[in-house]
Amino acid sequence: MGKVASLLTELRFNIYRKQATEQARKTEQASEEKAGQGAGQASETDTKAGQGAGQALESEEIILVDFLAKNPRSNIREIAQNLVLSKSAVDRLIKKLKTKKIIERVGTSKKGYWKVLN
């Protein structure tokens, strides 16, 4: 039973990784197209990464943002289990995303929810 559970979690993580890679590729293509049209305009990546600060999101961050958009009432433990990460890794990613102003926690830790800002 343990082997089946580990295979399922690995499959789930690979699905999220694939989605994040595809999303990053699409964002990069859109950025290149916009850069070709006008150099003075901010790209989608720049806007999404922190109010035009020019910080690109890492693949783990994209996966976490996608997960929080679909499951806003998740707590750290649930996020860690679903993304196959440690609780400290999830804490670190959330802290980064908060400083980049990508996500925020609305309400309390028990009854609140995650809000994706960009």
N, C-alpha and C positions, 0 to 999 in steps of 0.2 A: 504494500500500500504506500509506503514511503517513497518508493521509486516512481510510482505513478503520479503522486502529488508533486514531486520535484520536476518531473517532465512537464506537467501542466503549468507550473509556475514559470518554467523556462520558456515554454511556448507562448504564454501570456506576455512575458517580458520581450520576447522577440517580435511579437506583433506590435507592441508599443514602439519598439526601436524602429521597426520598418516604417510605421506611420510617421514617426518623428523625422526619419531620414527623408521620406518623400515630401513632407511638409517643408523641411529645410531646403530641399532642392527646388521646390516651387517658389519659395520665398526668394531664393538666390536668383532664379531666372527672372522673377518680377523686378528685383532690384537692378539687375543688369539692363533690362528693358527700359526702366525709368531713368537709369543713368545715361543711357543712349539718347533719351528724349530731352532731358534737361538736367544739367549738372547741378543747378542751384536748388533742386527740389529734394526734400528728404525722402528716403526710401522707406518701404514698408518695414524692413528689418530695423532701421534706425528708430522709427516711431514705436514699434513694438518693444524694443529693447530698453526703453527708459527715457521717454520724452525727448527723443532726438539726440541722445547722448552718444550714439554710435557704438553701443555695446551690443555685440551679437550674443544670442542665446546659445548655450551649449545643448547638446542632444538630450542630456538628462533633464535639463531645465524645460525644454520643449515638451518632453514626455510628461513631466510633472504638471505643467500648465494645462496640457490636454486632459490629463486625468482629473485635475481640479475643476475644469470647466464641465466635465461630465458628471462628477461626483462632488459637488460643493460642500456637502455636509460630512465629508470624511475627516477622521482624526488622523494624527501622525501614525499611529499603529496600523490602521487600515491602509494608509498610503504606502507605508513601508512593506506590508505584506503583498499588496497588489503589484507594486513596482519592483519587488524583489530587491529592496535596498534595506540598509540598517536604519534604525530610528535616527541615529546621529547624522547619517547622510541626508535623510529627508529634512531634518532640522537645518542643516547647512544650506541645502538647496532653497528651502523656504526663506531663510534669512537673506540669501542673495537676491531672490525674486522680490522680496519686500523692499530692499534697498534700491533695486532697479525700478521700483514702482510698477511691477507687473501684476502682483496680487496683493490682497489685503484680507485680513481676518475681520469679519463683521460679527459682533456679538461675543459671547463668552466662549471658552474653550469647549464646553460641553454642548451648548445649544446654538452656537454660532455656525457660520458657514464661510467658505472661501469665495472671494469675489475676484474674478479675473478682470483687471482694469483695462488692458489693451488687447 
